[in-house]
Amino acid sequence: MNHMNKTTFALLIGLVVLGLALPADARVQRSSEDVETIKQTQDSSNKILADTVQTVNGIQVDLQAMKGAIEENRHFFEQESEKNAKILKDFDLRITGMEERLSLFESQLQDVMSHGGKGGTAATGNEAEAYRKALAEVNAQNYKAAIPLFDQFLKKYPKSSMADNAQYWKGEALYGLKQFPEAILEFQKVVKRFPRSDKVPASVLKQGYCFFESKEYVDAKAFLQKVANEYPKSEEASKAREKIRQIDEILAKSSQPARIR
């Protein structure tokens, strides 16, 4: 055994002996605290999961009912006056909004399910609770209230395994407020600070959405194409291709070229 191995081995033995030298009560107390922390984290994750599943189920039921009602009456709407056409358009917009909310909750479910496999510092019970509190404001569409909560979380737990998610959902809150330039910058922070995060494809996708909502179709298409090219088999790529199709239709109907910055 060379000198370095002997030294390493001696250190390991020393650490083991030191651990055994702790009073039995101290070792039991430490174990109890570790178990309690794990339990708090699990309870908080279960709460997020249960709340999100319940909300998703409710949206799915409402969405299916609305789609059914539209299909049953679509012929009537199309045959009647311009007023009915506006009603039909309103229903379509409401469905789009519900589908967007459903997508948002499905993304949260993916966060919870993949959380255990993420690197970084594991979220403690307090971290998970702070994250859940901020996310609950997003779900309630209290976007202004959510933003400072995510800021507090990121400042207090910068190395948390949920930091990339918190950064992403801050961007979503700004998107919900239609503050698209600010949202673009927050989504970019996910890309730059957490390049290996599973939130990167969704962040680039939402940047494309922000440009789309701002009617900057050329920029929107560039970001959406990036998602489709770099993550071709992802759900985000599927959404990107659909949005690109919408952009192509808009540009085809428009007599004015898209604005190029």
C-alpha positions as CSV (number, residue, x, y, z in Angstrom):
1,M,0.0,0.0,0.0
2,N,1.6,3.3,-1.0
3,H,1.9,6.3,1.2
4,M,-1.2,8.1,-0.2
5,N,-3.4,5.0,0.2
6,K,-2.2,4.5,3.7
7,T,-3.0,8.1,4.6
8,T,-6.5,7.8,3.0
9,F,-7.1,4.6,4.8
10,A,-6.0,6.0,8.1
11,L,-8.3,9.0,7.6
12,L,-11.3,6.7,6.9
13,I,-10.5,4.6,10.0
14,G,-10.3,7.8,12.0
15,L,-13.7,9.1,10.8
16,V,-15.3,5.7,11.6
17,V,-13.8,5.7,15.0
18,L,-14.9,9.3,15.6
19,G,-18.4,8.4,14.6
20,L,-18.4,5.4,16.9
21,A,-17.0,7.5,19.7
22,L,-20.1,9.8,19.7
23,P,-22.4,9.2,22.5
24,A,-25.2,6.8,21.7
25,D,-27.8,9.5,22.4
26,A,-26.1,11.9,20.0
27,R,-26.1,9.3,17.2
28,V,-29.8,8.5,17.8
29,Q,-30.7,12.2,17.8
30,R,-28.9,12.8,14.6
31,S,-30.6,9.9,13.0
32,S,-34.0,11.1,14.2
33,E,-33.3,14.6,12.7
34,D,-32.3,13.1,9.4
35,V,-35.5,10.9,9.3
36,E,-37.7,13.9,10.2
37,T,-36.1,16.0,7.4
38,I,-36.7,13.3,4.9
39,K,-40.3,12.9,6.1
40,Q,-40.9,16.6,5.8
41,T,-39.5,16.7,2.2
42,Q,-41.6,13.7,1.2
43,D,-44.8,15.1,2.8
44,S,-44.3,18.4,0.9
45,S,-43.6,16.6,-2.4
46,N,-46.7,14.4,-1.9
47,K,-48.8,17.6,-1.3
48,I,-47.6,19.2,-4.5
49,L,-48.3,16.0,-6.4
50,A,-51.8,15.5,-4.9
51,D,-52.8,19.1,-5.5
52,T,-51.5,19.1,-9.1
53,V,-53.1,15.8,-10.0
54,Q,-56.5,17.0,-8.6
55,T,-56.2,20.2,-10.6
56,V,-55.2,18.4,-13.8
57,N,-58.2,16.0,-13.5
58,G,-60.6,18.9,-13.0
59,I,-59.2,20.8,-16.0
60,Q,-59.4,17.7,-18.2
61,V,-63.1,17.1,-17.2
62,D,-64.0,20.8,-18.0
63,L,-62.0,20.8,-21.2
64,Q,-63.6,17.6,-22.5
65,A,-67.1,18.9,-21.6
66,M,-66.5,22.2,-23.4
67,K,-65.1,20.5,-26.5
68,G,-68.1,18.2,-26.6
69,A,-70.5,21.2,-26.4
70,I,-68.7,23.0,-29.2
71,E,-68.7,19.9,-31.5
72,E,-72.5,19.4,-30.9
73,N,-73.3,23.0,-31.8
74,R,-70.6,23.8,-34.3
75,H,-72.9,23.4,-37.3
76,F,-75.4,25.8,-35.8
77,F,-72.8,28.4,-35.0
78,E,-71.3,28.1,-38.5
79,Q,-74.7,28.5,-40.2
80,E,-75.9,31.5,-38.2
81,S,-74.8,35.1,-37.9
82,E,-71.5,36.8,-37.3
83,K,-72.5,37.0,-33.6
84,N,-72.5,33.3,-33.3
85,A,-69.1,33.2,-35.1
86,K,-67.8,35.4,-32.3
87,I,-69.2,33.1,-29.7
88,L,-67.5,30.2,-31.3
89,K,-64.2,32.1,-31.4
90,D,-64.6,32.9,-27.7
91,F,-65.1,29.2,-27.0
92,D,-62.0,28.3,-29.0
93,L,-60.0,30.9,-27.1
94,R,-61.2,29.5,-23.7
95,I,-60.2,26.0,-24.8
96,T,-56.8,27.3,-25.8
97,G,-56.5,28.9,-22.3
98,M,-57.5,25.7,-20.6
99,E,-55.1,23.7,-22.7
100,E,-52.3,26.1,-21.7
101,R,-53.2,25.7,-18.0
102,L,-53.3,21.9,-18.4
103,S,-49.8,22.0,-20.0
104,L,-48.6,24.1,-17.1
105,F,-49.8,21.6,-14.5
106,E,-48.5,18.7,-16.5
107,S,-45.1,20.4,-16.5
108,Q,-45.4,20.6,-12.7
109,L,-46.1,16.9,-12.5
110,Q,-43.0,16.2,-14.5
111,D,-41.0,18.4,-12.0
112,V,-42.3,16.4,-9.0
113,M,-41.7,13.0,-10.7
114,S,-38.2,13.8,-11.9
115,H,-37.1,15.6,-8.7
116,G,-35.7,12.6,-7.0
117,G,-33.3,12.0,-9.9
118,K,-31.8,15.5,-10.0
119,G,-28.3,16.4,-8.9
120,G,-27.3,19.2,-6.6
121,T,-28.3,19.7,-3.0
122,A,-31.4,17.7,-2.1
123,A,-34.3,19.9,-1.1
124,T,-34.9,20.0,2.7
125,G,-38.4,20.2,4.1
126,N,-38.2,24.0,4.4
127,E,-37.0,24.3,0.8
128,A,-39.7,22.1,-0.5
129,E,-42.4,24.0,1.4
130,A,-41.1,27.4,0.2
131,Y,-41.1,26.1,-3.3
132,R,-44.6,24.7,-3.0
133,K,-45.9,28.0,-1.6
134,A,-44.5,29.9,-4.6
135,L,-45.9,27.4,-7.0
136,A,-49.3,27.5,-5.4
137,E,-49.5,31.2,-6.3
138,V,-48.8,30.4,-9.9
139,N,-51.5,27.8,-9.9
140,A,-53.9,30.3,-8.4
141,Q,-52.9,32.8,-11.1
142,N,-51.6,35.2,-8.5
143,Y,-48.5,35.8,-10.6
144,K,-47.5,39.1,-8.9
145,A,-47.4,37.3,-5.5
146,A,-45.4,34.4,-7.0
147,I,-42.5,36.4,-8.3
148,P,-41.1,37.7,-5.0
149,L,-41.5,34.2,-3.5
150,F,-39.4,32.7,-6.2
151,D,-36.9,35.5,-5.8
152,Q,-36.7,34.7,-2.1
153,F,-36.3,31.0,-2.8
154,L,-33.5,31.5,-5.3
155,K,-31.7,33.9,-2.9
156,K,-32.0,31.6,0.1
157,Y,-31.4,28.2,-1.7
158,P,-29.2,29.0,-4.7
159,K,-27.8,25.5,-4.8
160,S,-31.1,23.7,-4.3
161,S,-32.0,20.9,-6.7
162,M,-35.2,22.9,-7.3
163,A,-33.4,26.2,-8.2
164,D,-33.7,25.6,-11.9
165,N,-37.4,24.9,-11.6
166,A,-37.9,28.0,-9.4
167,Q,-36.1,30.1,-12.1
168,Y,-38.3,28.6,-14.8
169,W,-41.6,29.2,-12.9
170,K,-40.6,32.8,-12.3
171,G,-40.4,33.2,-16.0
172,E,-43.9,31.5,-16.3
173,A,-45.3,34.0,-13.8
174,L,-44.0,36.9,-15.9
175,Y,-45.4,35.2,-19.0
176,G,-48.8,35.0,-17.2
177,L,-48.6,38.8,-16.6
178,K,-47.9,39.3,-20.3
179,Q,-44.5,40.9,-19.4
180,F,-42.9,39.2,-22.3
181,P,-39.5,41.0,-22.5
182,E,-38.9,40.3,-18.8
183,A,-40.1,36.7,-19.2
184,I,-37.6,36.2,-22.0
185,L,-34.7,37.3,-19.8
186,E,-35.8,35.0,-16.9
187,F,-36.1,32.0,-19.2
188,Q,-32.6,32.8,-20.5
189,K,-31.3,32.6,-17.0
190,V,-32.4,28.9,-16.9
191,V,-30.5,28.3,-20.1
192,K,-27.3,30.1,-18.9
193,R,-27.2,29.1,-15.3
194,F,-28.6,25.6,-15.5
195,P,-27.5,24.3,-19.0
196,R,-28.0,20.6,-18.0
197,S,-31.5,21.2,-16.5
198,D,-34.5,19.4,-18.0
199,K,-36.1,22.8,-18.0
200,V,-33.9,24.2,-20.8
201,P,-36.2,22.9,-23.7
202,A,-39.3,24.4,-22.0
203,S,-37.5,27.7,-21.4
204,V,-36.4,28.1,-25.0
205,L,-40.0,27.1,-26.1
206,K,-41.5,29.8,-23.9
207,Q,-39.0,32.3,-25.2
208,G,-40.5,31.5,-28.6
209,Y,-44.0,31.9,-27.2
210,C,-43.1,35.3,-25.8
211,F,-41.9,36.5,-29.2
212,F,-45.0,35.0,-30.8
213,E,-47.3,36.9,-28.4
214,S,-45.4,40.1,-29.1
215,K,-46.0,39.4,-32.9
216,E,-42.3,39.2,-33.5
217,Y,-42.8,36.1,-35.7
218,V,-39.3,35.9,-37.2
219,D,-37.7,35.8,-33.7
220,A,-40.4,33.4,-32.4
221,K,-39.7,31.0,-35.3
222,A,-36.0,31.0,-34.6
223,F,-36.4,30.0,-31.0
224,L,-39.1,27.4,-31.8
225,Q,-37.0,25.9,-34.6
226,K,-34.1,25.6,-32.1
227,V,-36.3,23.5,-29.8
228,A,-37.5,21.3,-32.7
229,N,-33.9,20.8,-34.0
230,E,-32.1,20.2,-30.7
231,Y,-34.8,18.2,-28.8
232,P,-36.7,16.6,-31.7
233,K,-38.3,13.8,-29.7
234,S,-39.4,15.9,-26.8
235,E,-42.9,17.2,-26.0
236,E,-41.6,20.7,-26.3
237,A,-40.5,20.0,-29.9
238,S,-44.0,18.9,-30.8
239,K,-45.4,22.1,-29.4
240,A,-42.8,24.1,-31.2
241,R,-43.7,22.5,-34.5
242,E,-47.3,23.3,-34.0
243,K,-46.6,26.9,-33.2
244,I,-44.3,27.2,-36.2
245,R,-47.2,26.0,-38.3
246,Q,-49.4,28.8,-36.9
247,I,-46.7,31.3,-37.7
248,D,-46.4,30.1,-41.2
249,E,-50.2,30.5,-41.6
250,I,-50.1,34.0,-40.2
251,L,-47.3,35.1,-42.4
252,A,-49.0,33.5,-45.5
253,K,-52.1,35.5,-44.8
254,S,-50.4,38.7,-44.0
255,S,-49.6,41.2,-46.7
256,Q,-46.9,42.8,-44.5
257,P,-43.6,41.0,-43.9
258,A,-42.7,40.0,-40.4
259,R,-40.7,42.6,-38.5
260,I,-37.0,41.8,-38.4
261,R,-35.0,43.3,-35.6
